[in-house]
Every structure is written in C-alpha cells, then in structure tokens.
Amino acid sequence: MKYQIVNPKPEEKLDVLPLLKFPQDFHGSTQVDHLVKFGDSFISLIGKSEVPLPKEGVMILEHHYIEAKKLMDKINKLAQQVIADAKKYDDVGFCREYFELAKAGYEMLTKYDPVGIPTSLERAGLVTTRLALGLGPDAVIDNEVAVVTKRTHLIGEPETNLSVTVKWRDLDKLKSIDNQEILLSDFVNPASGASGLAFILAAQAKGLRVAKVNHRSINLTRQGVVFVRKELDKLGIGSTFYSVGECNQLNQMYYLSGKRAVADAGDLLRHFLPKWYKL
C-alpha cells in the first residue's frame, strides 16, 4: 500500500478545502490534522470479488443464521429506495427504519463480546459504537476515542484515487490507545478500509501504535477484509472482523453495490447522533 501523510505546521490545522475535488460532498470542518493520500492503493478492490475470506478472526453472521440474512435483505431493500430517491436521506421516519435495523443487527452481534477501547469514526461511528455497546443514542462513554475521518477525492487525481482527512477530537484521550486493543464500530467496516487505515497511520505519526483492531459492523466487503488484514499484518497489528452481513461488490466510487448495498449510512444515521454532538 502506497501512502503519504500531509501534516500542517506545528500548532496549526491543515486547510484541505482548496484540494477537494467535490467540496460540496465534504461534510464538516475542512480544518484537519492530517491528510492521508493513498493514491491508487485501493483500485484493485473495485468490482466483484471472489477472493476467500481469512478463516481466523472473521465472523459473518448471515453465513450461519437465517435471521441475519433476512435482516441484510431488509437493509438492502431500504438502501435501494434511497439510492433511487435521495430525498429519503432527509425523511426522518424512513431513516428511523434504517436505524432500527442497525440496532437489531448489533443486538445479533452481542453473542460475541465487544473488546477494546471504543473508537468512533465520526459521523456514523458515534451512532454505531453506542449500538455495539447496547447503550442509548445519547450515552456518554468515558473512554471513547472519537476521530473525524472523511474519505475524499482530490483535485488533479482520478476519482479512483482515495485520500482521507483525519481530525483529532481529544489528543489526551487518543494517547490511551497506545499498545492497546481498540473496538472500531461502524455501519460498514471495512468498505475499502481507507478510513480505518488512515486513522491507524495518522496515530502512528503521533507516535501511537495500536496492538489490535477489532472491527464490528453491520456490513463489510470481502475484498476490504482481505486488504485490511494484510496491511495491518504488515504493521504488526492484529485484527478481527465481526459483521452481520457481507458484500463483495464495490463500485467506482467505493460504495457497496449489488444485493448488499447500504447507500450512504452516515447520511442516513446522522439523525440519531448524540444530542450533545457538535460538528
């Protein structure tokens, strides 16, 4: 995997607005702590994959339980509706159906204990961490490490190139992950895996090394799991992947497609962010 980390000057933030190919799609502050440029590292993940999943540390519930498969079918049905009609992203009632399916999915995963320091990649990660831990949507989690990551495309690069911005919420809390296991919960984790890997690499730039990443999701991609496992292994970092469902198709923009689509989960779940949350 090729990557470059662009850092701001000491005591400053990096303004990424002039670099963005699609600034209208960038939600949140453009003043960030790091820009991780991956170039074309993920291009091989585009399309349909039949690569075998690793046998150790990977559990996909729908491969074993009919209830999980039925739940993933329902999520795909809702996703197809919102893909066809983007106005549904603003329909709170519709989005609540999606949220309730996510809640049911995380309840299915509770038979496998969530292990590690709760680490939330905003925005959707704040919602799913609480679901993964069986907590209410507004719960305050004392040891939660929140990080703002945004997958983006840069001016002058092909749209198949990926970059990720990283913004730290609390540097003192971030230090708690050093040499520890973390619980990385998100709706899709991984799709390409770019956001999670950017977080790991940016933390290393701060001198912090995670011991193990325990991924916990409603959906993931087969090719993403294989790619992320390989890259974490190279860094000497362990990994597990627990998910309700699995997709093996990524489109040119690295969104899940086929019969296991999820649409933009972050946009759908934004209605259920903690009430205390601020961009």
C-alpha positions as CSV (number, residue, x, y, z in Angstrom):
1,M,0.0,0.0,0.0
2,K,1.4,3.4,-1.0
3,Y,0.5,6.4,1.1
4,Q,1.7,9.9,2.0
5,I,0.7,11.8,5.2
6,V,0.4,15.5,4.8
7,N,0.7,17.3,8.1
8,P,0.1,21.0,9.0
9,K,2.7,23.3,10.5
10,P,3.1,22.9,14.3
11,E,0.2,24.3,16.3
12,E,-1.8,24.8,13.1
13,K,-4.6,23.0,11.1
14,L,-4.4,21.9,7.5
15,D,-6.9,23.6,5.2
16,V,-8.0,21.0,2.7
17,L,-10.8,23.0,1.0
18,P,-8.6,24.1,-1.9
19,L,-7.6,20.5,-2.5
20,L,-11.1,18.9,-2.7
21,K,-12.4,17.7,-6.0
22,F,-16.0,17.6,-4.7
23,P,-16.2,20.2,-1.8
24,Q,-20.0,20.1,-1.9
25,D,-19.8,16.5,-0.7
26,F,-17.4,17.2,2.2
27,H,-19.5,17.4,5.4
28,G,-17.8,19.1,8.4
29,S,-14.8,21.2,9.1
30,T,-12.1,21.4,6.4
31,Q,-9.5,22.4,9.0
32,V,-7.9,19.0,9.8
33,D,-4.8,17.5,11.5
34,H,-3.7,15.1,8.7
35,L,-4.4,14.3,5.1
36,V,-3.5,10.7,4.2
37,K,-3.1,10.3,0.5
38,F,-3.4,6.7,-0.7
39,G,-3.3,7.3,-4.4
40,D,-4.4,4.3,-6.4
41,S,-3.8,1.8,-3.5
42,F,-7.4,0.6,-3.4
43,I,-8.2,0.4,-7.1
44,S,-7.9,-3.4,-7.2
45,L,-10.9,-3.6,-4.8
46,I,-13.3,-2.1,-7.3
47,G,-15.7,-4.6,-8.9
48,K,-16.8,-8.0,-7.8
49,S,-14.5,-10.2,-5.6
50,E,-14.5,-14.0,-5.1
51,V,-11.3,-13.9,-3.0
52,P,-11.6,-16.3,0.0
53,L,-12.1,-14.7,3.4
54,P,-9.5,-15.4,6.1
55,K,-10.5,-18.3,8.4
56,E,-9.3,-16.9,11.7
57,G,-10.9,-13.9,13.4
58,V,-13.7,-13.4,10.9
59,M,-17.4,-13.9,11.6
60,I,-20.1,-13.1,9.2
61,L,-23.5,-13.8,10.8
62,E,-25.5,-14.2,7.6
63,H,-23.3,-17.1,6.6
64,H,-24.6,-19.0,9.6
65,Y,-28.0,-17.6,10.7
66,I,-31.1,-17.1,8.5
67,E,-32.3,-14.2,10.8
68,A,-29.1,-12.3,9.9
69,K,-29.6,-12.9,6.1
70,K,-33.2,-11.7,6.3
71,L,-32.1,-8.5,8.1
72,M,-29.5,-7.8,5.5
73,D,-32.1,-8.3,2.8
74,K,-34.3,-5.6,4.5
75,I,-31.3,-3.2,4.7
76,N,-30.6,-3.7,1.0
77,K,-34.3,-3.0,0.2
78,L,-34.2,0.3,2.1
79,A,-30.8,1.2,0.5
80,Q,-32.2,0.7,-3.0
81,Q,-35.1,3.0,-2.2
82,V,-32.8,5.8,-1.0
83,I,-30.4,5.3,-3.9
84,A,-33.4,5.8,-6.3
85,D,-34.7,8.8,-4.3
86,A,-32.1,10.9,-2.4
87,K,-34.8,12.9,-0.7
88,K,-35.3,10.0,1.6
89,Y,-32.0,11.0,3.4
90,D,-34.0,13.8,4.9
91,D,-37.0,11.7,5.8
92,V,-36.5,11.0,9.5
93,G,-39.2,8.3,9.6
94,F,-37.6,6.4,6.7
95,C,-34.1,6.8,8.3
96,R,-35.5,5.5,11.6
97,E,-36.4,2.2,9.9
98,Y,-32.8,2.0,8.8
99,F,-31.6,2.8,12.3
100,E,-33.8,0.2,13.9
101,L,-32.4,-2.4,11.5
102,A,-28.9,-1.4,12.5
103,K,-29.9,-1.7,16.2
104,A,-31.3,-5.2,15.6
105,G,-28.1,-6.2,13.8
106,Y,-25.8,-5.1,16.6
107,E,-28.0,-6.9,19.0
108,M,-27.3,-10.1,17.0
109,L,-23.6,-9.5,17.4
110,T,-23.8,-9.3,21.2
111,K,-23.1,-13.0,21.5
112,Y,-19.5,-12.0,20.7
113,D,-18.2,-9.7,23.4
114,P,-17.1,-6.3,22.1
115,V,-13.4,-6.0,23.1
116,G,-11.2,-2.9,23.1
117,I,-11.2,0.8,23.7
118,P,-14.3,2.2,21.9
119,T,-13.1,4.2,18.9
120,S,-15.6,6.1,16.8
121,L,-15.0,7.4,13.3
122,E,-17.5,10.2,13.0
123,R,-20.2,10.6,12.0
124,A,-21.8,7.2,11.8
125,G,-19.3,5.7,14.2
126,L,-20.7,7.7,17.1
127,V,-24.1,6.0,16.5
128,T,-22.8,2.5,15.9
129,T,-20.4,2.5,18.9
130,R,-23.4,3.1,21.1
131,L,-25.4,0.3,19.3
132,A,-22.5,-2.1,19.6
133,L,-22.2,-1.5,23.3
134,G,-26.0,-1.7,23.9
135,L,-26.2,1.9,25.0
136,G,-28.7,4.7,24.3
137,P,-28.1,7.1,21.5
138,D,-27.1,10.0,23.8
139,A,-24.9,8.0,26.1
140,V,-21.6,9.5,27.2
141,I,-18.8,6.8,27.1
142,D,-15.9,7.9,29.3
143,N,-13.2,6.1,27.5
144,E,-14.5,6.7,23.9
145,V,-11.9,8.0,21.4
146,A,-13.7,10.0,18.7
147,V,-11.9,10.8,15.5
148,V,-13.3,12.7,12.5
149,T,-12.3,10.9,9.3
150,K,-13.6,11.9,5.8
151,R,-12.9,9.8,2.7
152,T,-12.4,12.2,-0.2
153,H,-11.1,12.8,-3.7
154,L,-8.5,15.5,-4.6
155,I,-8.2,17.9,-7.5
156,G,-6.0,16.6,-10.2
157,E,-6.4,12.9,-9.3
158,P,-8.6,10.2,-10.8
159,E,-11.8,9.5,-8.9
160,T,-10.5,6.0,-8.2
161,N,-7.7,7.5,-6.1
162,L,-8.6,7.9,-2.4
163,S,-7.5,10.3,0.3
164,V,-8.7,10.5,3.9
165,T,-8.7,13.6,6.2
166,V,-8.2,13.0,10.0
167,K,-9.1,15.4,12.8
168,W,-8.4,14.5,16.4
169,R,-11.1,15.4,18.9
170,D,-9.0,14.9,22.1
171,L,-5.3,14.2,21.9
172,D,-5.1,13.2,25.6
173,K,-7.7,10.6,25.1
174,L,-6.0,9.5,21.9
175,K,-2.9,8.5,23.8
176,S,-5.0,5.8,25.6
177,I,-4.9,3.6,22.5
178,D,-1.1,3.2,22.6
179,N,-0.3,-0.6,22.7
180,Q,-4.0,-1.4,23.4
181,E,-6.8,-3.2,21.6
182,I,-9.5,-0.9,20.1
183,L,-13.1,-1.6,19.1
184,L,-13.8,0.1,15.8
185,S,-17.5,0.0,15.2
186,D,-19.1,1.4,12.1
187,F,-22.0,0.6,9.8
188,V,-19.7,-0.6,7.1
189,N,-16.3,-1.6,8.3
190,P,-14.4,-2.0,6.1
191,A,-15.7,-1.0,2.6
192,S,-12.3,-0.1,1.1
193,G,-10.8,0.2,4.6
194,A,-9.3,3.6,3.8
195,S,-10.7,5.5,6.8
196,G,-9.7,2.9,9.4
197,L,-6.2,2.6,7.9
198,A,-5.9,6.4,7.7
199,F,-6.7,6.6,11.4
200,I,-4.1,3.9,12.3
201,L,-1.4,5.6,10.1
202,A,-2.1,9.1,11.5
203,A,-2.0,7.8,15.0
204,Q,1.4,6.3,14.2
205,A,2.5,9.7,13.0
206,K,1.7,10.8,16.6
207,G,3.9,8.0,18.0
208,L,1.0,5.8,19.0
209,R,0.7,2.2,17.9
210,V,-2.5,0.1,18.3
211,A,-2.0,-3.5,19.3
212,K,-5.1,-4.9,17.7
213,V,-8.2,-3.6,15.8
214,N,-11.5,-5.3,16.5
215,H,-13.8,-4.3,13.7
216,R,-17.6,-4.6,14.3
217,S,-20.1,-3.7,11.6
218,I,-23.5,-4.3,10.1
219,N,-21.8,-4.9,6.7
220,L,-18.3,-5.1,5.2
221,T,-16.7,-6.1,1.9
222,R,-14.9,-9.3,1.3
223,Q,-12.1,-7.6,-0.6
224,G,-11.9,-4.9,2.2
225,V,-11.3,-7.5,4.9
226,V,-8.6,-9.3,2.9
227,F,-6.9,-6.0,2.1
228,V,-7.1,-4.5,5.6
229,R,-5.9,-7.7,7.3
230,K,-2.9,-7.8,5.0
231,E,-2.0,-4.2,5.7
232,L,-2.4,-4.4,9.5
233,D,-0.3,-7.6,9.5
234,K,2.5,-5.7,7.8
235,L,2.3,-3.1,10.6
236,G,2.4,-5.9,13.3
237,I,-1.2,-5.1,14.3
238,G,-3.7,-7.9,15.0
239,S,-7.3,-7.8,13.7
240,T,-10.8,-9.3,13.9
241,F,-13.9,-8.7,11.8
242,Y,-17.4,-9.3,13.2
243,S,-20.3,-8.4,10.9
244,V,-23.9,-9.2,10.3
245,G,-23.5,-9.3,6.5
246,E,-21.1,-9.3,3.7
247,C,-20.9,-7.6,0.3
248,N,-18.4,-8.5,-2.5
249,Q,-19.0,-5.6,-4.9
250,L,-17.6,-2.1,-4.8
251,N,-18.4,0.5,-7.5
252,Q,-16.0,3.0,-9.0
253,M,-16.7,5.4,-6.1
254,Y,-16.0,2.7,-3.5
255,Y,-19.7,2.3,-2.5
256,L,-21.2,-1.1,-1.9
257,S,-23.4,-2.3,-4.7
258,G,-25.3,-5.4,-5.8
259,K,-27.7,-7.1,-3.4
260,R,-25.9,-5.9,-0.3
261,A,-25.9,-2.2,-0.9
262,V,-26.2,0.2,2.1
263,A,-26.4,3.7,0.4
264,D,-24.7,6.4,2.5
265,A,-25.1,5.1,6.0
266,G,-23.5,8.1,7.6
267,D,-26.1,10.4,6.0
268,L,-29.0,8.1,7.0
269,L,-27.8,7.7,10.6
270,R,-26.9,11.4,11.2
271,H,-30.5,11.9,12.5
272,F,-29.6,9.7,15.5
273,L,-26.3,11.3,16.6
274,P,-26.0,12.1,20.3
275,K,-27.8,15.3,21.2
276,W,-24.6,16.7,22.7
277,Y,-22.7,16.2,19.4
278,K,-21.2,19.2,17.6
279,L,-19.6,19.2,14.2
